[in-house]
Amino acid sequence: MVTGSHIPFDRNGIKFNQPAGEVLKSDEPAILDAVVRARSEQYSRGKHQSAFADDGMLKLNEVRMLPPVNERAGKTYLQRYQQFFRGPGLGGQRIVVFEHSMVGRKLLVELLGTLGAEVVPMGRSEQFVAIDTEDISADQVGAIQAMADAASSQVGRVDAVVSTDGDSDRPLVCGVDSTGQVHLFGGDLLGVAVAEYLEADSVSLPISANDAVDLQLAKRGMVATKTRIGSPYVIAAMQQALAAGKRRVVGWEANGGFMVGSDIRCGNRVLKELPTRDAFLPILAALFASIEQGCSVVELFDKFPRRFGKAGLIDGYPQEVSQALVRRFSICSQQQVVEVQYAQGDVNACNGEGCSVQLTATELDQAGRIRYALEGYFHVHDGFGAITKINYIDGVRIHFDNGDIAHVRPSGNAPQLRLYAVADNSDRAGQIVAMGISGSDGILRRMGAALKGG
C-alpha cells in the first residue's frame, strides 16, 4: 500500500503487508537483505541503463499508468463489520466523519451509513493532512469542535466526531456532550472499550499506554501484557497468548490501532482474526458499546478511571545522545532487569517474565544513584513526588508517589526524543510534557547536556 500515514508529508513512504497481517520483526532481516541486493543492482547500472534519474525519481519514460482500481478488498473489509455488528444498530446516531485526506474516508462513511447512522461528512481535503492520533494539537481539536458546531447548526445534535490518520490504521473518536462540547479520547482508552466489548481474555499493549488501562482491566481481574512500542511486539505477545491457550486475544497500540489475534465469537457472529492495526473496529465498538449501555460516548468513557495522558517530542535530537541517556539511567546488569521498585528503603527488581531478580550490592548502589539523579531533574519543586518505580521495557518510564508518570523514550527510526506523561488531570499531564521538552532548559535537554558535559 502506498499512502500517507500520520507523519509529515515529506517523511511518508511505502508500507508493506503480508497476506496474513503485518510485517514482523522476524521478517525484517530477510527484507533488509533483499533491499541491499536491489540497491546494489540498481546502483551498478550506468546512467542510461538505470530507470531512475539523478534526483532518484523514475525517468518519465519509465513511469507506468496504475492499474484500474480493484474494489474487492474494500468490499470484503466492509462486510467484515457489516456481518459482525449488523445494522441498523446505529439508528438515531448522528456522526460527523472528519474526512481530510484519509485513505479510508469513503469506506468509513459507507460503513456507518449501512449500520444505520446519519453520517455528516466534513473537512475533506485533496492535499495530504498529517493527523497523529497520539499527538492531536490544540488547533486540530479546535477544528474538530468547529465541525461539530457547524454540523449541529445545520442538521441538529451530533453524537460523535470520528476519523483516522492518513492510512486509516489509527482511530480518532470524539464524543459530543449535551452542551455540544467535543471530548477527545486517547487511543489507549479506546482499546479498553474494544477489549471489554469483545470480552477479551488476553490483552497486549505497549508500555507507553495510559495506566487507566491497567486500572480498568483490574476490575475484571485481568493483567495486560506490556511490550515494547510497535505493533510487531504487540503481535508477538498475542501469539504467545494463543500458544498459552487464550481464546479471545486482542492487542492495541497507544495510538488506538487495534489488532485481533484470534477469532472472536459472539453468539452466531464471528469476528475473524486480523493481526494488523485497524481503526474502524475501535470506532464501531465505542459507538455500539455506548448504545448497548444506554449512554452517550462521553458517558461511556467517564466510567473509566480518571487518568490523563499527554505526549510530546523534541525533533532533531541526536539518536546517539538519546540512546546514551537511556543507558545512563538503566541498571547495568546481566540479569535483564526490566523494572526496579523502591519501597520503604528496599529496592526490588524483576525481569521480563515478571520474576524477581536479586540485585548485587553494586547494582543496588547503582539503582539508588539512578533514582537520586532522576529526582534531580524531575524535582519536587516542579510538583513531582518521590520515585517509586522505574520500568525499562522501552526507554525509561518513571513512576512517582503522587501518581505522576514520565516516560522518556528515543524514537526507533528518527532523531527524536519522546516524552509520555500520565497524571490525575489533563493540565498536569500537559505540564509534565511542557517541562520536559520546552526550550533549552527543558528537562530532556538538560539531561542530554549533562551527558555531553561528562
N, C-alpha and C positions, 0 to 999 in steps of 0.2 A: 504494500500500500504506500503510495506517495501522497502525503498530505501534511498540512501544517499541524503542529502539536500545540502545546501550551507555552512554548518558549518564543522569544522574539523571532521575527521573520527571517533574519539573516543567519539564524542558527538551525533552521529546520533541515531535515534530510530525509532519508528513506527508512521506513520501518519494515522489518521482516517478521512474518509469522509462519508457523508450521501448520499443516492441516489439523493437528491435534491441539494447537494452542501456541503459547509464546515460545520464543527462543529462550532457552535456559542457560545458566552459567556453564553447564557441562557441554553445551553445544558451541560455546564461543571459541575454544582453541581451533577446532576444525574450520570454522568460518574465517577466523583471522588468518589461518594458513592459506585458505583459498584467496583471500583478499591480497595477500602478499604475492601469490603466484600471478593473479590477474594484473596487478600493478606492474610487476616485473615484465610481463608480456607486453603491456601497453607502452611502458617506458622504453623498451628496447626497439620499438618501431621508429622509423625515420619520420620526418615531418610530413612528408607526402603520403606515407603509408598509414599514419595514425588517423583515427576517426575524430580526434579531438584537436581543437585549435589551441593556440598558445595560452589563451585565458582559461583553459580547462573545460570549456563548453564544447558540445558536439558541433562539428562543422555543419554549415547549413545544408550541404548536400547529403549529410548523414542523418538528418532529422527525419523521422518517420511519423506518419499520422498514427494517432492512437486508434486501437480497435474500437468497434461500437460498444457502447455501454451494455453490460450484462446485468440485468435486474434480478437474476435468480438469487444471488446471495442476500440482497436486501429483503426480498420477499420471504426467504427462509428465516431470516433473523426476526422479522416481524411476527411470523407465525409462531416462533418460539414463545413469545409473550402473549400473543392473542389466544393461544391454546391453554396457557397456564393461568392467566388472570381472567380471561373471558369477560367480555362486555355484556351489558353496559354498566360495569361496576363503578365507573367514574361519572355516572349520570348525575347531573346537578353541580358538578365541579367546573369552575371557570379558571382556566390555566393559561397564563401567558408563557409562550415559548420565546426566549431570547435567542434568535436565530444566528446572529452575527455571521461568521464565516464557517461555522462548524460543519463538518462533513456529514453529520447525521441529522441536519435540520429538517430535511424533507421527511425522513423516516420517523422522527420524533413527533412531528405534527400529525402525521398519518396515524401513528400508533395510538396516541392519546385520543384522537378522534374516534377511532374504531372501538375504543374501550368506553366510549360514552361521554367523554369530556367535551365541553365547549372550549375550543382552542383559539387563542388570540396570538397569532404570530407577530412579533415585533423585532425591531433592531437588526434587520437583515443587512448584510454588508457584502459587497463583491470584492472588497480588499481584506487581506488577512488581518484578523484580530487575535491578539495573544491573550487568552484567558487562562490564568494559572489558579485553579480552584484551591490551592493551598495558600495563596497569597493574593486575595482579592483586595484591590486598593479601595480607599475611601471614595475616589472618583467613580470607580466601577459600581460600588454599592449605590452611590447617588444616581447613576444612570439606570440601575435596576429599579430603584424607587420611583424614578420619573416614569418608567414604562408602566409600573403598576398603577401609578396615579392617572396616567393617560388612558389606560385600559378601563379603569374604574369610571372615569368620566364619560367614556364612550359607550361601554356596554354594561356597566354595573359592577357590583362587588367581585373582587378577584380572590381566589383561594390560595394560589401559589404562582411563583415565577420559577421556571426550570430552564436549564440549559446544560451545555457540556463545554469542554475545552475544544480546541480546533479539530482534533482527530477523534473526538467523541468517546474517549475512554476514561474521562474524569467527569463526574456529575456535578452540577450546581443546582441546589434546591433552596429556595427561599419561601418560607411561609408568610402569609399576609394576615395580620391580626384584625380585630374588629374595627380598629381605628384607621386601617389602611397602611399601617407601618410594616415595612418589609423586615423579616428576620432571616439572616443567612446562617445556615448550619454547616459546620465543618464536615469534611468527608469521613473523618474517623467516627463521628457520631452517626452519620448516615449509615455507615457499615453496621453499627449495633442494631439500628432499626431493621435492616435487612436480615441480619442473623436471627433476631427474635421472630420476625415474620416467617422465616423459613424453618424455625425451630431447630437450628443447627446444634449438633452435639460436639463440634470441634471448630475452633476459631483460631486463625493465624493472622497476625498483622505486624507491621514494623514497630520497633521500639519507640519511634518518634510520636506515636499516637497519643492523643489526649487520655489521661488516666481515668477520665469518666467512663471510658470503655471498660476498664477493669472493675470499677465500682458497680457498673450496671450489670456486667456478667456475673459478678459475685452474688447478686440477688438470686441467680438461678443455679448457684453452686458451680459455676464454670470458671476456669482459668485459661486465659488466652495464651497461646504460644507466641512469644515475641521473636522477631527476626531482624536481621539487618534490613536496611532500607532498600527497596527494589522488589518488583513483583517476582523475579525469578527465585528470590529467597523465600517469599511467601508461598509460592507454588511448591517448592521443595518441602516446606513444612507441612503443607496439605498432603503431599504424597506420603510423608511419614505417618501422618494421622490415619490415612487409609490403610497403610500397612499394619497399623496397630489395631485395626478393627472398627474404627469410627465409620459411621454410615451417612451422616449428614454434615459434610465437610465444606467449610467456606473459608474465605480469607479476603482481605482487602488492604489497600494502601491508605495512608493518611489523607491522600487526595480524594478518596472515595471510590476509586476504580475497584470494582468488586469481582471476585473470582469464585466460581462454583466448582468444587473439587470432586463432587460425586453427584449422581442423580438424586434429586430431591422429590419425594412423593408426597402429595397432599391429596388424600382420597384417591380418585381415579385420574388425577392430573399429575404429570411428571415434568419437572424442570430438568432438562438434561445438563450434564456437567459441561462447563465452559471455563476451563482454566486459563483465562486471559482477561485482562481488565475490561470491565463493561460499565458503561454509565447509565444505561436505560433501566437496568434492574433496580438500582437504588432509588431512582426517581419513582418508579412504579410502586415499589414496596412501601415507600414513605406515604404515598398518596392512598394506597389501598389500606394500609395499617390504620391511618387516621380515620378513614371511613368506617372500617370494621369496629373500631373502638369508640365510634361516635364522637369524635373530637376533631378539632382543626389540626392542621400540620404543626402550627405553633404549639398548641396544647400537647401534641404527641411528644415533642422534644422537651417540653417543660417538665415532663415526668422523669427525665434523665438527671443524674447528679449535676449540680451546678458547678461545672469546671469549664474553664475557658482557655482556648489555645490560640496562640499567635506565632507567626514565623517571619523571619526576615533574613537577609543575607548581605554580605559585603562582596561586591563584584570586583574582579581584578586582584583578589587576594592570592598570592603565590601558593601553589599547591604544596611545594616543599616546606613552606612555613606552617601551613595548616596541618600537615601530617606530623611535623615535628612538635607542634602544640599538643596534639593528641598523645604522642609518645611521652611528652613531658609530664602529663597528668595521669598516666596509666601505671599500673603496677608492673614492674619488670619481674616476671615470674615464669617459670617453666610449667606452671600448673594451669595455664589457660584460665586465669581469673577473669570473669565477666561482670562480677558485681561485688562491691565492698559495702558493708553496712557498719555504721557507727552507732553504738547504743551504750549509754551509761559507762563510758570508759572502755568498753570492749570493742574489738574490731573483728567482724566475721566476714568471710568471703565464700563465694560459691563459683562453680564452673558453669559451662554452657548447658550441662544436663541438670542443673539445679542442685548438684551435690556439694556438700560442704567441703571447703578446702582449708587445710591447716597452713596458715602463713608462717614463714620463718621469722626469726627476730628481725632480720634485715628488712623483710617485706612489711612487717608490722610498722617498723620505723618509717619506711617509705610511705605507707598508707597514711600515717599521721602527718608527715610533711606535705603530702599532696593536699590533704584536707585543709591544713593551715594556709597553704599557698592560695588555694582556690577561694577561701574565705577572705583573703586579702583583696581579691578582685570583686567577688560578689559579697559586698560588705554590709554589715548590719546597719550602717548609716544610710544605705540605699534601700532598706526595707527587707533585706534577706535575713533569714534565720540561720541557725546552725545547720551544717551539712549532716544529714542522716544517712545518705546512701549515694553511691556513685555507680552507674552502670556503664559497661564498656562494650556492649554488643555492637554498637556502631557509633563511634565518636565517644564523647564524654557527657553523660546525662546525669545532672546533679540534682538531688532532692534535698529540700530544706525543711526544717521542722515547722515552719509556718505554712506549709503546703505548696510553696513555690517550686517550680521545676524549671531549670535552664539546661538546654541540651545543645552542646557545641559539636558540630559535625562538618568536616570538609566535604565538598562535592566530590563525587567519584569520577567525574569526567569534565570538570571545568574549573577554572581558577576562582572558586567561590568558597566562602566560609559561611555556613548557615547557623542560625540560632533559632531553636524552637523553645517556646515558653508556654507553661501551663500555670494557671493561678485560679483563685477563687472568684475573680471577677475580670471582665474583659479589659478594663482600664489597666489593671495591674499587669496582665499578660502583655499588653501593648507597651507598658512602661519598661518591662524587662527587656523586650526586644529593642526598644529605643536606646536604652542604656548600653546594650551590647554592641550595636552596630553604628551608633551615631558618631560622626566626625573622627578626628584623630585621637580624641581622648576617650572613645568608647571602650568598653571592657575588652572586646575581642582584639582591637588594635593594640591596646596596652599589653595584653598577653603576648601578642606576636612581637612587639617591640622589645619586651623583656628577653625573649629568646634570642633575638638578634644581638642584644647587648651582652649576651653571655650567660 
